[in-house]
Amino acid sequence: MRIIDGWKPVYITLIGVVLVIAALALLGHDVVKPMTKDGGILQIITSVLLCFTVVLALLRVITQEQPVLKWVAASYILSIYAMREMDFHRSFTVEHVTRLKMYTGPFPLEEKIIGGTIMLLFIAVVIHFLITNVPLLMHGLKKRLPRAWYFIVWGFLLFGAQLIDKPHLFKGFVKPLTEETMELGAAMMMVFILLSFPLDVRRLFQRTKH
């Protein structure tokens, strides 16, 4: 059963991002600042959505949606994606494992080993996932399939948020507001991406009975 299809997810996500930024910007610095900090409401909602994507991917592993290995890899990648948003690394390392500073700076060797192991495995899985799925994405873009564009919109929102965090494009509270809202939009888009793939719910209940 395919739950989501068509262009509505793109419209809902992009319009939602714009409306949230505009509405919250009107509330002013004092109201918005607590919402955009680490552990704020925007980050919490984003983390919940990403955890939901992990569940959706795992459901497809449980129901043995083909190809199963693709869904296993997707589950792992989405898990790291969600943990990154939740700053899960702070339980093990001071600096984030995705930053070069982690491995060149004066940090404990144990943390570098933990971070390096996580990143090497993550990079290997991502490279394999891209090699096997990018041709399918390119084919979908040529066919102008809406789901293929879901990935483009997701990438635009996620990496756009990272770019906004670097240069001085915005000032004051609007900058973190825009960044966090775009990351929220990317998480929402990822939910739509997972929902756009078929899921045989009946097979799930059949497996739980056994």
Summary of the structure (lengths in Angstrom):
residues: 210
radius of gyration: 18.6
end to end distance: 21.9
largest distance: 57.5
contacts: 600
relative contact order: 0.18
helix: 75%
strand: 0%
